[in-house]
Amino acid sequence: MPKSLDFEFSDAASRDDDVIQCEKMHVTMGPSHPSTHGVLRLQLEVDGEIVTKCTPVIGYLHRGDDKLAENMTYNQFVPFTDRLDYLAPICNNVAYALTVERLAGLEVPPRCAALRVLTSELSRMSSHLLGLGVYAMDTGALTVFLTTYTERERIYSLFEELTGQRLSCSYTRIGGVTRDVPEGWLAKVEKACDCVLKALDEMEGLLSRNKIFTDRTQGIGVIKRDFALQYGLTGVNLRCTGVCADIRKDRPYSGYEQYDFDIPVGTVGDCYDRYLLKTEEVRQSVRIVRQVCKTIPDGPIFAEDARKICLPPKNRVLTGMEELIQNFMITTHGPQIPAGEAYFEAENPKGALGFFIHSKGEGHPYRLHVRGPSFVSLSTLPVLVPGHFVTDIPAILGSLDFVQGECDR
């Protein structure tokens, strides 16, 4: 087990033209460290308390998901997408399913699309609530974490009632979703939205004008517009620089164009800006969720024109020979997706999550590649961290809001 901190001294101090150069120290932060939000290792070079060099070391959580996908059917890979950004699993499910459906030329029914939007926005709320809570805890505010975590658990209880799972939901399927909402579930969602807004008000009252929090976040970890574009940042980490870019607005999917919501944009690009944007994004997700609950259409939750791709209803499998054979073939050989290539990006809580799939007309991908936003966010650390104090690193990491499962894969 590697130590959280170890030290290695460089050359001894020297004097050059009356300027004393202190000896620099090499410090290893992580991978077993609460402030690194997972198994992330930072190799730091510090001059006193100032960081002069930062090298992120990743790969401790590597599972080879891209390669695993090539050896299982399309539906079998759905649970593996849960383990990417495991704080927003349904968002990953939806992005992957939409990629395969684009390749297969499938169009899901309106009710299925609405359910995907509803559950994705609940996942966004859950992810941001946890991100804000641990971010506050990293900067010394424990009460905020308890408040936001309580609301996150409330949303997880809704997921458990809908999908049977709290964390790894595996809710989508190619061409649809696993099941419809139970009776009375939408009313519980609207009640949960009221509780989330109340918790946000309480959190902002504790943080937004708190002297300790503002001193630790304002002017820290500033990301400039050109820098964000050059590094390919997306999500909050891009919008905090003043760039209004959101795939849900720019390239709508799953019917997002039907809903009225705003895209919060920052002006400074520092850690405090990213806190404000995440808070406002939760409010906008509440707006979307409420609209879906009021306007969700009736109808099927699976694409009816995809008999060779989608699993038939269980009651038909138990009563019809044709459906039984179809269920057996799709389960054992996988849905026969047409040959070709497809790439799709969805707006996830951490940024743009993209899937590239190359199919040769078989029941499994010939090649699959995931574009994870957390990997891009961590690539900025060698430029973003130097010049800051060591104690600024937890604030910077918490504001970037990455997750190692998505970065390492």
Helices and strands as residue ranges (DSSP letters): E 7-9, E 14-16, E 19-21, E 25-29, G 34-36, E 41-47, E 50-57, H 65-68, G 69-71, H 78-82, H 89-104, H 110-138, H 142-163, E 172-173, E 176-177, H 185-207, H 211-217, H 225-231, H 236-239, H 247-250, G 256-258, H 271-295, H 314-317, H 321-333, E 340-348, E 351-359, E 367-371, H 373-378, H 381-384, G 390-392, H 393-400, H 404-408
